[in-house]
């Protein structure tokens, strides 16, 4: 069982104490059955035994302590297991490559890290309770066999049939769970489209109607599948309850007709059967939850396998350091092809030949879809080349140098993410931060407190200014700026092109700026134009 192996692998240290407490809890339950039976028999004579009362109190206390220990330990161990799984996934995600992350998809990764781990967090304590009840059944079986072997065989035969019926429906329940999960995913996909595309939807009634209809249809399908699943659960539960009541009737009405002298043990036997019904019901209830947890764990392990395969390659990228900060980087005959799920080519970039030098401003221009973003991803080492070479100081980069090579970059991509924490800067220069905030007109809106921005709830242009401040604080030898000025007003555009870029050039940085601002093309030392996946070096006059 995948679930058992995962628990055994991740948190083995508490399994023996849990097993011991489960056994003690089962012994306490069996003792309670015997004590209740004895007390009921003595109560019929009008006598109440103080000794039995004391033994009952001690046994209840033992059951309470062992049960509490089991529940608390199971809850803590479950959370530790979830923590270890998440930490492992975080580390694998950090070490994998961009292509793998995009192939898996953000929604899938978020689902695994939130929904699937949450399912495990909810189900695993219930599984432990189910195991505890199963152990209890073994001891109750022994007690019932001691009272009446025939009653034991009949009782556990019917109980076994009950559990067997439940197990026989596990496959059907698993299929229904999968359909319900898929339907729920379609609802979330539709909701994501509604929220992320809200501006466009709000401005187009036809699009809004279509999205609403699609979302409503997905919600109806989810409602139908979830209703079918819960109805099946309800039917299963009703069957189990009916069979358990039948078991009591069997002990009271049928067994006395077959077994001579059974009337002498009919009371303790019936009480034992009543105690059995609870554990049988619990075990039957937990069975589909185990299936649900197995499905969640299967999703987690599938994603882990994909990430691990990519992370193994990433680990080999961290074995070497560059001899020095590069004075030039280049692509030579670099090619990359994008393919669909069947392997058919969709778009090709290259062959690319381009060089970028320290102390130079290199500008890149080109239309939408021309390959500019792909060029930057190849140049920064975020995605591997299909063929060709990535060079630093005219030497081909070795696989072991790739991580150190990426460490040489500060980059603000068009789809950049601004972190609130200045995690990439060990000791932020407070005076430099103050001056740059003033330079960008942000001193009244943002401050840096304990190594974090006081807020990043700003406009896109303002967040880009903060991102550039971070890049300046990092002070890496290479800086990539993808359409940085696109969201800036004329004043900050002028500061960017006429002050910041020349200052970076004076400090000997390799500056790579994707831009369409032809007004400042004259500042470029080198110009490249991207067109349908091809690159050409051109002079400024030609571009303008």
C-alpha positions as CSV (number, residue, x, y, z in Angstrom):
1,X,0.0,0.0,0.0
2,X,1.4,3.4,-1.1
3,X,0.1,5.2,1.9
4,X,1.6,2.7,4.4
5,X,5.0,2.9,2.7
6,X,5.0,6.7,2.7
7,X,4.2,6.8,6.5
8,X,6.8,4.1,7.2
9,X,9.4,6.0,5.1
10,X,8.8,9.5,6.4
11,X,7.8,9.1,10.1
12,X,8.8,5.6,11.3
13,X,9.8,6.5,14.8
14,X,6.3,6.7,16.4
15,X,4.9,3.6,14.8
16,X,5.8,1.2,17.6
17,X,4.4,3.5,20.4
18,X,1.2,3.9,18.3
19,X,0.9,0.2,17.9
20,X,1.4,-0.4,21.6
21,X,-1.3,2.3,22.5
22,X,-3.7,0.7,20.0
23,X,-3.2,-2.7,21.6
24,X,-3.8,-1.2,25.1
25,X,-6.8,0.7,23.8
26,X,-8.2,-2.6,22.4
27,X,-7.5,-4.4,25.7
28,X,-9.3,-1.7,27.5
29,X,-12.3,-1.9,25.2
30,X,-12.5,-5.7,25.6
31,X,-12.3,-5.3,29.4
32,X,-15.1,-2.7,29.3
33,X,-17.3,-5.2,27.5
34,X,-16.6,-7.9,30.1
35,X,-17.1,-5.4,33.0
36,X,-20.4,-4.1,31.6
37,X,-21.6,-7.6,31.0
38,X,-20.7,-8.7,34.6
39,X,-22.2,-5.5,36.1
40,X,-25.4,-6.0,34.1
41,X,-25.7,-9.5,35.3
42,X,-25.1,-8.5,38.9
43,X,-27.4,-5.6,38.6
44,X,-30.2,-8.0,37.8
45,X,-29.9,-9.3,41.4
46,X,-30.1,-5.8,42.8
47,X,-26.4,-5.7,43.9
48,X,-23.8,-3.1,42.8
49,X,-20.2,-4.1,43.2
50,X,-17.8,-1.3,44.3
51,X,-14.9,-3.4,43.0
52,X,-16.5,-3.5,39.5
53,X,-17.1,0.3,39.6
54,X,-13.4,0.9,40.5
55,X,-12.3,-1.5,37.7
56,X,-14.6,0.2,35.3
57,X,-13.3,3.7,36.2
58,X,-9.7,2.5,35.8
59,X,-10.4,0.8,32.5
60,X,-12.2,3.9,31.1
61,X,-9.2,6.0,32.2
62,X,-6.8,3.6,30.4
63,X,-9.0,3.8,27.2
64,X,-9.2,7.6,27.4
65,X,-5.4,8.0,27.9
66,X,-4.5,5.6,25.1
67,X,-7.1,6.9,22.7
68,X,-6.0,10.5,23.3
69,X,-2.4,9.6,22.8
70,X,-3.2,7.9,19.5
71,X,-5.2,10.8,18.2
72,X,-2.7,13.5,19.3
73,X,0.3,11.6,18.0
74,X,-1.4,10.7,14.7
75,X,-2.3,14.4,14.2
76,X,1.2,15.6,15.0
77,X,2.8,12.9,12.8
78,X,0.4,13.7,10.0
79,X,1.4,17.4,10.1
80,X,5.1,16.4,10.2
81,X,4.5,14.1,7.2
82,X,2.8,16.9,5.3
83,X,5.6,19.3,6.2
84,X,8.3,16.9,5.0
85,X,6.4,16.3,1.7
86,X,6.0,20.1,1.2
87,X,9.6,20.9,2.0
88,X,10.7,18.1,-0.4
89,X,8.5,19.5,-3.1
90,X,9.7,23.1,-2.4
91,X,13.3,22.0,-2.8
92,X,12.6,20.1,-6.0
93,X,10.8,23.0,-7.5
94,X,13.6,25.3,-6.6
95,X,16.2,23.0,-8.3
96,X,14.2,22.1,-11.4
97,X,14.3,23.9,-14.7
98,X,11.8,26.4,-16.2
99,X,10.7,24.1,-19.0
100,X,9.6,21.4,-16.5
101,X,7.7,23.9,-14.3
102,X,5.9,25.3,-17.3
103,X,5.1,21.8,-18.6
104,X,3.6,20.7,-15.3
105,X,1.8,24.0,-14.9
106,X,1.3,26.3,-12.0
107,X,-2.2,25.2,-11.3
108,X,-1.2,21.5,-11.0
109,X,1.7,22.4,-8.7
110,X,-0.5,24.5,-6.5
111,X,-3.1,21.8,-6.4
112,X,-0.5,19.2,-5.3
113,X,0.9,21.6,-2.6
114,X,-2.5,22.6,-1.3
115,X,-5.4,20.3,-2.1
116,X,-3.6,17.0,-2.2
117,X,-1.6,17.6,0.9
118,X,-4.7,18.9,2.7
119,X,-6.5,15.6,1.8
120,X,-3.7,13.7,3.4
121,X,-3.8,16.0,6.5
122,X,-7.5,15.3,6.9
123,X,-7.5,11.5,6.1
124,X,-4.4,10.2,7.8
125,X,-5.7,10.7,11.4
126,X,-8.9,8.9,10.3
127,X,-6.8,6.1,8.9
128,X,-5.0,5.8,12.3
129,X,-8.4,5.6,14.0
130,X,-9.5,3.0,11.5
131,X,-6.4,0.9,12.3
132,X,-7.1,1.3,16.0
133,X,-10.7,0.1,15.5
134,X,-9.4,-2.9,13.5
135,X,-7.1,-3.9,16.3
136,X,-10.0,-3.5,18.7
137,X,-12.0,-5.9,16.5
138,X,-9.3,-8.6,16.8
139,X,-9.5,-8.5,20.6
140,X,-13.3,-8.4,20.6
141,X,-13.2,-11.4,18.3
142,X,-11.1,-13.3,20.8
143,X,-13.5,-12.3,23.6
144,X,-16.5,-13.3,21.6
145,X,-14.9,-16.6,20.6
146,X,-14.3,-17.3,24.3
147,X,-18.0,-16.7,25.0
148,X,-19.4,-18.6,22.0
149,X,-17.3,-19.9,19.0
150,X,-20.5,-20.2,16.9
151,X,-21.6,-16.6,17.8
152,X,-18.1,-15.4,16.9
153,X,-18.1,-17.1,13.5
154,X,-21.5,-15.8,12.7
155,X,-20.8,-12.3,13.9
156,X,-17.5,-11.9,12.1
157,X,-18.8,-13.7,9.1
158,X,-21.5,-11.1,8.7
159,X,-19.1,-8.3,9.7
160,X,-16.6,-9.6,7.2
161,X,-19.3,-9.6,4.5
162,X,-20.1,-6.0,5.4
163,X,-16.5,-4.9,5.0
164,X,-16.2,-7.1,1.8
165,X,-19.2,-5.3,0.3
166,X,-17.6,-2.0,1.1
167,X,-14.3,-3.1,-0.5
168,X,-16.1,-4.4,-3.5
169,X,-17.3,-0.9,-4.2
170,X,-14.0,0.8,-3.7
171,X,-13.1,0.7,-7.4
172,X,-16.4,2.2,-8.3
173,X,-16.0,4.8,-5.6
174,X,-12.5,5.6,-6.9
175,X,-13.8,6.2,-10.4
176,X,-16.5,8.4,-9.0
177,X,-14.0,10.3,-6.9
178,X,-11.8,10.9,-10.0
179,X,-14.8,12.2,-12.0
180,X,-15.8,14.5,-9.1
181,X,-12.2,15.8,-8.8
182,X,-12.0,16.4,-12.5
183,X,-15.3,18.2,-12.5
184,X,-14.2,20.4,-9.6
185,X,-11.0,21.2,-11.4
186,X,-13.0,22.4,-14.4
187,X,-14.9,24.7,-12.1
188,X,-11.7,26.2,-10.7
189,X,-10.3,26.5,-14.2
190,X,-13.4,28.5,-15.2
191,X,-13.1,30.6,-12.1
192,X,-9.5,31.4,-12.8
193,X,-10.4,32.6,-16.3
194,X,-13.2,34.7,-14.8
195,X,-11.0,36.4,-12.3
196,X,-7.8,36.7,-14.4
197,X,-9.7,37.9,-17.4
198,X,-12.1,40.1,-15.5
199,X,-11.3,43.4,-17.3
200,X,-11.7,41.8,-20.8
201,X,-14.9,40.0,-19.7
202,X,-16.4,43.1,-18.1
203,X,-16.0,45.0,-21.4
204,X,-17.6,42.4,-23.6
205,X,-21.1,41.1,-22.9
206,X,-20.8,38.2,-25.3
207,X,-17.6,37.0,-23.7
208,X,-19.0,37.5,-20.2
209,X,-22.1,35.4,-21.2
210,X,-19.9,32.6,-22.6
211,X,-17.7,32.5,-19.6
212,X,-20.7,32.4,-17.3
213,X,-22.4,29.7,-19.3
214,X,-19.2,27.6,-19.3
215,X,-18.7,28.1,-15.6
216,X,-22.3,27.3,-14.8
217,X,-22.1,24.1,-16.9
218,X,-18.9,23.1,-15.1
219,X,-20.6,23.8,-11.7
220,X,-23.6,21.7,-12.7
221,X,-21.4,18.8,-13.7
222,X,-19.4,19.1,-10.5
223,X,-22.7,19.2,-8.5
224,X,-24.0,16.1,-10.3
225,X,-20.7,14.1,-9.9
226,X,-20.4,15.1,-6.2
227,X,-24.1,14.2,-5.6
228,X,-23.6,10.8,-7.2
229,X,-20.5,10.2,-5.1
230,X,-22.2,11.3,-1.8
231,X,-25.3,9.3,-2.6
232,X,-23.2,6.2,-3.1
233,X,-21.5,6.8,0.2
234,X,-24.9,7.2,1.8
235,X,-26.2,4.0,0.3
236,X,-23.0,2.1,1.5
237,X,-23.4,3.5,5.0
238,X,-27.1,2.6,5.1
239,X,-26.3,-1.0,4.0
240,X,-23.6,-1.3,6.7
241,X,-26.0,0.0,9.4
242,X,-28.7,-2.4,8.4
243,X,-26.3,-5.3,8.4
244,X,-25.0,-4.4,11.9
245,X,-28.5,-4.2,13.3
246,X,-29.1,-7.6,11.6
247,X,-26.1,-8.9,13.4
248,X,-27.7,-7.9,16.8
249,X,-30.9,-9.6,15.7
250,X,-29.0,-12.7,14.8
251,X,-27.5,-13.0,18.2
252,X,-30.8,-12.4,20.0
253,X,-33.2,-14.4,17.8
254,X,-31.3,-16.9,15.7
255,X,-28.2,-18.2,17.6
256,X,-30.2,-19.3,20.7
257,X,-32.2,-21.7,18.4
258,X,-29.0,-23.3,17.2
259,X,-26.7,-23.3,20.2
260,X,-27.7,-25.2,23.3
261,X,-27.0,-23.2,26.5
262,X,-26.5,-19.9,24.6
263,X,-29.0,-18.2,26.9
264,X,-26.3,-18.2,29.6
265,X,-24.1,-15.9,27.5
266,X,-26.7,-14.1,25.4
267,X,-26.3,-10.8,27.4
268,X,-22.4,-10.5,27.2
269,X,-22.5,-11.7,23.6
270,X,-25.1,-9.1,22.6
271,X,-23.1,-6.4,24.4
272,X,-19.9,-7.6,22.6
273,X,-21.7,-7.4,19.3
274,X,-23.0,-3.9,20.0
275,X,-19.4,-2.9,20.8
276,X,-18.3,-4.6,17.5
277,X,-20.7,-2.6,15.4
278,X,-18.9,0.7,16.1
279,X,-15.4,-0.5,14.9
280,X,-16.9,-2.2,11.9
281,X,-18.7,1.0,10.9
282,X,-15.6,3.0,11.4
283,X,-13.4,0.6,9.4
284,X,-16.0,0.6,6.6
285,X,-16.1,4.5,6.7
286,X,-12.4,4.8,6.5
287,X,-12.0,2.4,3.6
288,X,-13.0,5.0,0.8
289,X,-11.0,7.7,2.6
290,X,-7.9,5.5,2.2
291,X,-8.7,5.4,-1.5
292,X,-8.9,9.2,-1.6
293,X,-5.6,9.5,0.3
294,X,-4.0,7.0,-2.1
295,X,-5.1,9.1,-5.0
296,X,-3.7,12.3,-3.5
297,X,-0.4,10.6,-2.7
298,X,-0.3,9.2,-6.2
299,X,-0.6,12.8,-7.5
300,X,2.1,14.0,-5.2
301,X,4.5,11.2,-6.1
302,X,3.8,11.6,-9.8
303,X,4.8,15.3,-9.6
304,X,7.8,14.5,-7.4
305,X,9.0,12.0,-10.0
306,X,8.8,14.7,-12.8
307,X,10.5,17.3,-10.6
308,X,13.2,14.8,-9.4
309,X,14.1,13.9,-12.9
310,X,14.7,17.5,-13.8
311,X,16.3,18.3,-10.5
312,X,19.0,15.6,-11.1
313,X,20.2,17.6,-14.1
314,X,20.0,20.8,-12.1
315,X,22.2,19.3,-9.4
316,X,25.0,18.7,-12.0
317,X,24.8,22.5,-12.9
318,X,26.2,23.5,-9.4
319,X,29.5,21.7,-9.5
320,X,31.8,24.5,-10.9
321,X,32.3,28.2,-10.6
322,X,33.2,30.6,-13.3
323,X,36.8,31.9,-13.2
324,X,35.6,35.5,-13.2
325,X,32.6,37.6,-13.8
326,X,32.0,37.5,-17.6
327,X,33.2,40.4,-19.7
328,X,31.1,39.1,-22.6
329,X,28.4,36.6,-23.2
330,X,27.2,35.2,-26.5
331,X,24.9,32.8,-28.3
332,X,26.5,30.9,-31.2
333,X,24.4,29.0,-33.7
334,X,21.8,28.6,-30.9
335,X,18.5,26.9,-31.8
336,X,15.4,25.9,-29.9
337,X,12.2,24.3,-31.2
338,X,8.8,24.4,-29.6
339,X,6.6,21.3,-30.2
340,X,3.1,20.2,-29.4
341,X,2.1,17.2,-27.3
342,X,2.6,14.9,-30.4
343,X,6.1,16.2,-31.1
344,X,5.1,18.3,-34.1
345,X,7.1,21.6,-34.4
346,X,5.2,24.7,-33.6
347,X,7.8,27.5,-33.6
348,X,11.6,27.6,-34.1
349,X,14.1,30.1,-32.8
350,X,17.5,30.3,-34.4
351,X,20.1,29.8,-35.4
352,X,21.0,32.8,-33.1
353,X,24.3,34.6,-33.1
354,X,24.6,37.5,-30.8
355,X,27.2,38.9,-28.4
356,X,26.8,41.2,-25.4
357,X,29.8,43.0,-23.9
358,X,30.7,44.6,-20.6
359,X,30.5,48.4,-20.7
360,X,28.0,48.3,-23.5
361,X,24.3,49.0,-23.8
362,X,22.8,46.4,-26.1
363,X,19.2,47.0,-27.2
364,X,16.9,44.4,-28.7
365,X,13.8,45.2,-30.6
366,X,11.2,43.2,-32.5
367,X,7.5,42.6,-32.8
368,X,5.2,40.5,-30.6
369,X,5.9,36.8,-31.0
370,X,9.3,37.5,-32.7
371,X,11.2,35.5,-30.1
372,X,12.6,38.2,-27.8
373,X,11.5,36.5,-24.6
374,X,12.8,33.2,-25.7
375,X,16.1,34.8,-26.6
376,X,16.4,36.2,-23.0
377,X,15.5,32.8,-21.5
378,X,18.2,31.1,-23.6
379,X,20.8,33.8,-22.9
380,X,20.2,33.7,-19.1
381,X,20.4,29.9,-19.0
382,X,16.8,29.4,-17.9
383,X,16.1,26.9,-20.7
384,X,18.6,24.7,-22.5
385,X,19.5,24.9,-26.2
386,X,18.5,22.2,-28.6
387,X,21.8,22.9,-30.4
388,X,24.5,25.6,-30.6
389,X,26.5,27.1,-27.8
390,X,26.1,29.5,-24.9
391,X,29.4,31.3,-24.4
392,X,31.0,33.3,-21.6
393,X,34.2,35.2,-22.4
394,X,34.3,33.3,-25.8
395,X,34.4,29.9,-24.1
396,X,31.5,27.4,-24.1
397,X,29.8,27.1,-20.7
398,X,30.1,23.7,-19.2
399,X,27.0,22.1,-17.6
400,X,28.6,22.4,-14.1
401,X,29.0,26.2,-14.5
402,X,25.4,26.9,-15.3
403,X,24.1,27.9,-11.9
404,X,27.1,30.2,-11.2
405,X,26.5,31.7,-14.7
406,X,22.9,32.4,-13.8
407,X,24.0,33.9,-10.5
408,X,25.7,36.7,-12.6
409,X,22.4,38.1,-13.7
410,X,19.9,40.6,-12.4
411,X,16.8,40.4,-14.5
412,X,13.5,42.2,-14.8
413,X,11.4,40.2,-17.2
414,X,8.2,41.4,-18.8
415,X,6.3,39.0,-16.5
416,X,8.5,39.7,-13.5
417,X,7.6,38.9,-9.9
418,X,8.5,41.3,-7.2
419,X,9.3,39.7,-3.8
420,X,8.5,41.8,-0.7
421,X,11.7,40.5,1.0
422,X,15.1,41.6,-0.1
423,X,16.3,38.0,0.2
424,X,19.0,38.3,-2.5
425,X,20.8,41.1,-0.7
426,X,22.7,40.2,2.5
427,X,23.1,43.7,3.9
428,X,20.9,46.3,2.1
429,X,22.6,49.7,1.8
430,X,20.0,51.9,3.6
431,X,21.4,55.1,2.3
432,X,21.4,53.8,-1.3
433,X,17.8,52.6,-0.9
434,X,16.8,56.0,0.4
435,X,18.4,57.8,-2.5
436,X,16.9,55.5,-5.1
437,X,13.5,55.7,-3.6
438,X,13.7,59.5,-3.8
439,X,15.1,59.3,-7.4
440,X,12.1,57.2,-8.4
441,X,9.5,59.3,-6.4
442,X,8.7,56.4,-4.1
443,X,9.9,57.7,-0.8
444,X,6.3,58.6,0.3
445,X,4.9,55.3,-0.7
446,X,7.5,52.6,0.3
447,X,10.1,52.1,2.9
448,X,12.4,49.2,3.8
449,X,11.8,47.7,7.2
450,X,13.7,44.6,8.5
451,X,14.9,43.8,5.0
452,X,11.4,44.0,3.4
453,X,9.5,46.5,1.5
454,X,6.7,48.0,3.6
455,X,4.3,47.3,0.7
456,X,4.3,46.0,-2.9
457,X,0.6,46.8,-3.5
458,X,1.5,49.3,-6.2
459,X,0.9,50.0,-9.9
460,X,2.9,47.9,-12.4
461,X,5.2,50.8,-13.2
462,X,5.9,51.5,-9.5
463,X,6.6,47.8,-8.9
464,X,9.0,47.9,-11.8
465,X,10.8,50.8,-10.2
466,X,11.2,48.8,-7.0
467,X,12.4,45.8,-9.0
468,X,15.1,48.0,-10.6
469,X,16.1,49.2,-7.1
470,X,16.6,45.6,-6.1
471,X,18.7,44.9,-9.2
472,X,20.9,47.9,-8.4
473,X,21.3,46.7,-4.8
474,X,22.3,43.3,-6.1
475,X,24.9,44.9,-8.3
476,X,25.4,41.9,-10.6
477,X,27.8,42.2,-13.6
478,X,24.9,41.5,-16.1
479,X,21.5,43.1,-16.1
480,X,18.5,42.1,-18.3
481,X,15.7,44.6,-18.7
482,X,12.7,43.4,-20.7
483,X,10.5,46.4,-21.7
484,X,11.2,48.1,-18.3
485,X,10.2,51.5,-19.5
486,X,6.9,50.4,-21.0
487,X,4.9,51.3,-17.9
488,X,6.7,54.4,-17.0
489,X,5.7,58.0,-17.5
490,X,8.0,60.3,-19.6
491,X,9.9,61.6,-16.6
492,X,11.0,58.2,-15.4
493,X,11.7,57.0,-18.9
494,X,14.1,59.8,-19.3
495,X,15.8,59.0,-16.0
496,X,16.1,55.3,-17.1
497,X,17.6,55.9,-20.5
498,X,19.6,59.1,-19.9
499,X,20.9,58.5,-16.4
500,X,20.6,54.9,-15.2
501,X,21.7,53.0,-18.3
502,X,24.7,55.3,-18.9
503,X,25.7,55.0,-15.2
504,X,25.5,51.1,-15.5
505,X,27.6,51.3,-18.6
506,X,30.2,53.4,-16.8
507,X,30.4,50.7,-14.1
508,X,31.2,48.1,-16.7
509,X,28.0,46.1,-16.6
510,X,26.7,44.0,-19.5
511,X,23.4,45.7,-20.2
512,X,20.7,43.9,-22.3
513,X,17.6,46.0,-22.8
514,X,14.5,44.9,-24.8
515,X,12.8,48.1,-25.9
516,X,10.7,49.8,-28.5
517,X,11.6,53.4,-27.5
518,X,13.2,54.5,-30.7
519,X,13.7,58.0,-29.2
520,X,16.7,56.5,-27.2
521,X,18.1,54.0,-29.7
522,X,21.0,56.4,-30.2
523,X,22.2,55.4,-26.7
524,X,22.8,51.8,-27.8
525,X,26.3,50.6,-28.5
526,X,24.8,47.6,-30.3
527,X,21.3,46.9,-31.7
528,X,19.6,43.6,-32.5
529,X,16.3,43.0,-34.2
530,X,14.3,39.8,-33.7
531,X,11.9,38.7,-36.4
532,X,10.1,35.3,-36.6
533,X,12.7,33.6,-34.4
534,X,15.7,35.1,-36.3
535,X,18.1,37.7,-35.0
536,X,20.1,40.2,-36.9
537,X,22.5,42.9,-35.8
538,X,21.6,46.3,-37.3
539,X,22.6,49.9,-36.9
540,X,20.4,52.4,-35.1
541,X,19.4,54.3,-38.2
542,X,18.0,51.1,-39.9
543,X,15.9,50.3,-36.8
544,X,14.5,53.8,-36.5
